[in-house]
Amino acid sequence: MQVIRDNPGRPLMSSSVVTIGNFDGLHLGHQALLRLCESLAEDRHSIAVVTFEPLPLAWFRPDAAPARLMSVRQKLEFLARGAVDLVWLMRFNQALAEMSADSFVQSVLVDTLAAKHVVVGEDFHYGNRRLGDIDSLRQSGKKLGFTVNAVPMIDVEERRVSSSNIRESLANGDFEPAKRLLGRPFRMQGRVISGRQLGRRLGYPTANIRLAAEPSPLMGVFAIRARWGDRDWHNGVANLGTRPAVGGEGFLIEAHIFDFEGDLYGQMLEVEFISKLRDEVHFEVIDDLVVQMREDERQARVCLAQYEN
């Protein structure tokens, strides 16, 4: 799978099926788009995914950016498992924001990707001020030689499959509804970095991960499972936040892996969230923090034992 970051200024394909969107989380709705792409491509066309980094809403309103459901690395790893031939990570900037709908179609779909079929969600909008819609895209397709396939929104148990609904479930600590909309458990991924080793001194060594995509949809203390390399899943407990109890700076995932001794520095850690235990709180006395950490461990072990059964 080829990955393009910026405008290559040249044709990338001779005949393609193209799908366009943010694809944050790659939930069941996004997966439906990809399945239709595969069906349309058959043996005659390549498949191209056009997506945006940063997300357009994050660029327009950085102080109110939507929580990210996956990092760029996770997105690319997910797409690479399927039949996608090319991912174009378009850099969303002023020039792209000001590009007209007609210019977007001509430059991206026709000149660069030679689109024969375009697959999008039924609420798709594009171009400056989002003036382009399904109707205008179909009109362009008739003139320029591509078909437009609008995929209806999907409901699961009477709830719309959307990134915003998944974010809402995660913010509420409701992992099962989020799992149903995603089609898989919610997971974060990141490389373990060195920390202050305060947890080790308190009897709770942690693997620290700085988020690859912010803002986080989660904050607080959670029962988790984690894995790295070719290891099986290990149970644990994790704090996501700024660690006010110890004067932390910056947002981190701090994962304590139960019954594990070893060095995880530099490992790519994948964390699956099972249950929220509590919000982050500040402790004036460090001994009170240790007492709470023991209670967090006890609750996490109970939750994880039920999850495994």
C-alpha positions as CSV (number, residue, x, y, z in Angstrom):
1,M,0.0,0.0,0.0
2,Q,1.4,3.4,-1.1
3,V,1.1,6.4,1.2
4,I,1.2,9.9,-0.2
5,R,1.4,12.9,2.2
6,D,1.2,16.0,0.1
7,N,0.0,16.9,-3.4
8,P,2.3,14.9,-5.7
9,G,1.7,17.2,-8.7
10,R,1.5,14.3,-11.1
11,P,-0.9,11.4,-11.8
12,L,-0.8,8.6,-9.4
13,M,-3.1,6.1,-11.0
14,S,-4.5,5.3,-14.4
15,S,-7.9,4.0,-13.3
16,S,-9.2,3.9,-9.7
17,V,-12.0,3.6,-7.3
18,V,-11.8,6.4,-4.8
19,T,-13.3,6.9,-1.4
20,I,-13.0,10.2,0.6
21,G,-13.5,11.0,4.2
22,N,-11.9,11.6,7.6
23,F,-12.1,7.9,8.5
24,D,-11.4,8.6,12.1
25,G,-11.9,5.3,13.9
26,L,-12.6,3.3,10.7
27,H,-16.0,2.3,12.2
28,L,-18.6,0.0,10.6
29,G,-19.8,2.8,8.3
30,H,-16.3,3.4,7.0
31,Q,-15.8,-0.3,6.5
32,A,-19.0,-0.4,4.4
33,L,-17.4,2.2,2.1
34,L,-14.3,0.1,1.8
35,R,-16.2,-3.1,1.0
36,L,-18.1,-1.3,-1.8
37,C,-14.8,-0.1,-3.2
38,E,-13.5,-3.6,-3.3
39,S,-16.6,-4.8,-5.1
40,L,-16.4,-2.0,-7.7
41,A,-12.6,-2.4,-8.2
42,E,-12.6,-6.1,-9.1
43,D,-9.5,-6.7,-11.3
44,R,-9.8,-3.5,-13.4
45,H,-9.2,-0.6,-11.0
46,S,-6.9,0.3,-8.1
47,I,-8.4,1.5,-4.8
48,A,-7.5,4.9,-3.4
49,V,-8.4,6.3,0.0
50,V,-8.3,10.1,0.3
51,T,-8.3,11.3,3.9
52,F,-7.2,14.4,5.8
53,E,-4.6,15.3,8.5
54,P,-5.3,17.2,10.5
55,L,-9.0,16.7,10.6
56,P,-10.8,19.7,9.0
57,L,-12.7,20.5,12.2
58,A,-9.4,20.5,14.1
59,W,-7.9,22.9,11.6
60,F,-10.9,25.3,11.7
61,R,-11.3,25.2,15.4
62,P,-8.1,24.0,17.1
63,D,-9.5,24.9,20.6
64,A,-12.6,22.8,20.1
65,A,-11.0,19.9,18.0
66,P,-12.9,16.6,18.1
67,A,-11.3,13.8,20.2
68,R,-9.3,11.5,18.0
69,L,-10.4,7.8,17.8
70,M,-7.1,6.6,16.2
71,S,-3.7,7.8,15.3
72,V,-2.4,8.0,11.8
73,R,-0.4,4.9,12.3
74,Q,-3.4,2.9,13.5
75,K,-5.4,4.2,10.5
76,L,-2.7,3.1,8.0
77,E,-2.3,-0.3,9.7
78,F,-6.0,-0.9,9.5
79,L,-6.2,0.1,5.8
80,A,-3.2,-2.0,4.9
81,R,-5.0,-5.1,6.0
82,G,-7.5,-4.8,3.1
83,A,-7.3,-4.2,-0.6
84,V,-6.3,-0.5,-0.6
85,D,-3.6,0.3,-3.0
86,L,-3.0,4.0,-2.1
87,V,-3.8,6.3,0.8
88,W,-3.5,10.0,0.2
89,L,-3.1,11.9,3.6
90,M,-4.0,15.3,2.3
91,R,-2.6,18.0,4.5
92,F,-5.6,20.2,5.5
93,N,-4.5,23.8,5.3
94,Q,-5.6,27.2,4.1
95,A,-5.1,26.3,0.4
96,L,-7.2,23.1,0.7
97,A,-9.9,24.9,2.8
98,E,-10.2,27.6,0.0
99,M,-10.2,25.1,-2.9
100,S,-13.5,25.2,-4.8
101,A,-15.6,22.1,-5.1
102,D,-15.0,22.0,-8.9
103,S,-11.2,22.4,-8.4
104,F,-11.2,19.6,-5.9
105,V,-12.9,17.2,-8.3
106,Q,-10.7,18.1,-11.2
107,S,-7.3,18.2,-9.3
108,V,-7.8,15.3,-6.9
109,L,-10.3,12.9,-8.5
110,V,-9.6,13.3,-12.2
111,D,-6.0,14.6,-12.8
112,T,-4.3,12.8,-9.9
113,L,-6.3,9.6,-9.3
114,A,-8.1,9.0,-12.7
115,A,-11.3,8.1,-10.8
116,K,-13.8,5.8,-12.5
117,H,-15.9,5.3,-9.4
118,V,-16.2,7.5,-6.3
119,V,-17.6,6.1,-3.1
120,V,-18.7,8.4,-0.3
121,G,-21.2,8.6,2.6
122,E,-24.6,10.0,1.8
123,D,-23.9,13.2,3.8
124,F,-20.6,13.9,2.0
125,H,-19.7,17.6,1.4
126,Y,-16.5,19.0,-0.1
127,G,-14.8,22.1,-1.3
128,N,-14.7,25.7,0.0
129,R,-17.5,26.2,2.6
130,R,-18.6,22.6,2.0
131,L,-20.6,23.8,-1.1
132,G,-20.1,20.6,-2.9
133,D,-22.6,17.7,-2.2
134,I,-23.7,14.4,-3.6
135,D,-25.8,16.1,-6.4
136,S,-22.9,18.3,-7.6
137,L,-20.5,15.4,-7.4
138,R,-22.8,13.3,-9.6
139,Q,-23.1,16.2,-12.1
140,S,-19.3,16.4,-12.2
141,G,-19.1,12.7,-12.7
142,K,-21.4,12.7,-15.7
143,K,-19.2,15.3,-17.4
144,L,-15.8,13.9,-16.4
145,G,-16.4,10.2,-16.6
146,F,-16.9,8.7,-13.2
147,T,-19.8,7.3,-11.3
148,V,-20.8,8.3,-7.7
149,N,-21.9,5.8,-5.2
150,A,-23.5,7.3,-2.0
151,V,-23.6,4.8,0.9
152,P,-26.4,5.2,3.3
153,M,-25.7,5.7,7.0
154,I,-25.8,2.5,9.2
155,D,-27.7,2.0,12.4
156,V,-26.7,-0.6,15.0
157,E,-29.3,-1.3,17.6
158,E,-31.2,1.8,16.6
159,R,-28.1,4.0,17.1
160,R,-26.4,5.8,14.2
161,V,-22.8,4.6,13.4
162,S,-20.8,7.8,13.5
163,S,-17.5,9.0,14.9
164,S,-19.3,11.5,17.1
165,N,-21.5,8.8,18.6
166,I,-18.5,6.7,19.3
167,R,-16.7,9.7,21.0
168,E,-19.8,10.2,23.1
169,S,-19.8,6.6,24.3
170,L,-16.1,6.7,25.1
171,A,-16.5,10.0,27.0
172,N,-19.2,8.3,29.2
173,G,-17.0,5.2,29.7
174,D,-19.5,3.1,27.7
175,F,-17.1,0.7,25.9
176,E,-19.6,-1.9,24.8
177,P,-21.7,0.6,22.7
178,A,-18.5,2.0,21.3
179,K,-17.4,-1.5,20.4
180,R,-20.6,-2.3,18.6
181,L,-20.3,0.9,16.4
182,L,-16.6,0.4,15.7
183,G,-17.0,-3.3,15.0
184,R,-14.1,-4.1,17.4
185,P,-12.8,-3.0,20.9
186,F,-11.5,0.5,21.3
187,R,-7.7,0.6,21.5
188,M,-4.9,3.1,21.7
189,Q,-1.4,2.6,20.6
190,G,1.9,4.3,21.3
191,R,5.6,3.8,22.0
192,V,6.7,3.5,25.6
193,I,8.8,6.4,26.7
194,S,10.9,7.0,29.8
195,G,9.2,8.7,32.8
196,R,10.0,10.0,36.3
197,Q,9.8,6.4,37.6
198,L,7.6,7.6,40.5
199,G,5.3,4.7,40.0
200,R,8.2,2.2,40.4
201,R,9.1,3.9,43.7
202,L,5.5,3.6,44.9
203,G,5.3,-0.1,43.9
204,Y,3.4,0.5,40.7
205,P,5.8,0.7,37.7
206,T,4.1,2.1,34.6
207,A,4.7,2.0,30.9
208,N,4.2,5.7,29.8
209,I,2.9,6.6,26.4
210,R,2.5,10.0,24.9
211,L,-0.5,10.2,22.7
212,A,0.1,10.1,18.9
213,A,-3.3,11.8,18.3
214,E,-4.9,14.4,20.5
215,P,-7.2,15.3,22.0
216,S,-8.0,12.0,23.8
217,P,-11.5,10.7,23.9
218,L,-10.8,9.2,27.3
219,M,-9.6,10.6,30.6
220,G,-9.5,8.9,34.0
221,V,-8.5,5.5,35.4
222,F,-9.4,2.3,33.5
223,A,-9.2,-1.5,33.6
224,I,-7.2,-2.4,30.5
225,R,-5.5,-5.2,28.6
226,A,-2.2,-4.5,26.8
227,R,0.1,-6.3,24.4
228,W,3.4,-5.6,22.6
229,G,5.4,-7.4,20.0
230,D,4.1,-10.9,19.7
231,R,3.0,-11.1,23.3
232,D,-0.4,-12.2,24.4
233,W,-2.8,-9.8,26.1
234,H,-1.8,-8.8,29.7
235,N,-4.2,-7.3,32.2
236,G,-3.6,-4.1,33.9
237,V,-4.8,-0.6,35.0
238,A,-4.1,2.7,33.3
239,N,-4.3,6.4,34.1
240,L,-5.1,8.7,31.2
241,G,-4.6,12.4,31.9
242,T,-2.2,15.0,33.3
243,R,-1.5,13.2,36.6
244,P,-2.5,16.1,38.9
245,A,-1.7,14.0,42.0
246,V,2.1,14.1,41.2
247,G,2.3,17.4,39.4
248,G,2.4,16.0,35.9
249,E,2.8,18.0,32.8
250,G,1.3,17.0,29.5
251,F,-1.2,14.2,28.7
252,L,0.0,10.6,29.2
253,I,-1.2,7.1,29.3
254,E,0.4,5.4,32.3
255,A,-0.2,1.7,32.2
256,H,0.6,-0.6,35.0
257,I,0.8,-4.3,33.8
258,F,-0.2,-6.8,36.5
259,D,2.3,-9.5,37.5
260,F,4.9,-8.3,35.0
261,E,8.6,-7.5,35.5
262,G,10.6,-6.2,32.6
263,D,11.7,-3.3,30.5
264,L,9.1,-2.0,28.0
265,Y,11.0,1.2,26.9
266,G,10.8,1.6,23.2
267,Q,8.1,-1.0,22.7
268,M,5.0,-0.3,20.7
269,L,2.2,-0.9,23.3
270,E,-1.4,-1.5,22.2
271,V,-3.9,-0.8,25.0
272,E,-7.5,-2.1,25.0
273,F,-9.9,-0.3,27.4
274,I,-12.4,-2.6,29.3
275,S,-14.0,-0.5,32.0
276,K,-13.7,3.0,33.5
277,L,-13.0,2.9,37.3
278,R,-12.9,6.6,38.2
279,D,-12.0,10.1,37.1
280,E,-8.6,11.6,37.8
281,V,-8.3,13.3,41.2
282,H,-5.7,15.2,43.1
283,F,-4.2,13.9,46.3
284,E,-2.5,16.2,48.8
285,V,-0.7,13.3,50.5
286,I,1.2,10.7,48.5
287,D,0.2,7.9,50.9
288,D,-3.5,8.5,50.0
289,L,-2.6,8.1,46.3
290,V,-1.0,4.7,47.1
291,V,-4.1,3.6,48.9
292,Q,-6.2,4.6,45.9
293,M,-3.9,2.8,43.5
294,R,-4.3,-0.4,45.5
295,E,-8.1,0.0,45.3
296,D,-7.8,0.7,41.6
297,E,-5.9,-2.5,41.1
298,R,-8.4,-4.5,43.1
299,Q,-11.4,-3.1,41.1
300,A,-9.5,-3.6,37.8
301,R,-8.8,-7.3,38.6
302,V,-12.4,-7.9,39.4
303,C,-13.6,-6.2,36.1
304,L,-11.0,-8.1,34.0
305,A,-11.9,-11.5,35.6
306,Q,-15.5,-10.9,34.6
307,Y,-14.5,-9.8,31.1
308,E,-12.5,-12.9,30.6
309,N,-15.4,-15.1,31.7
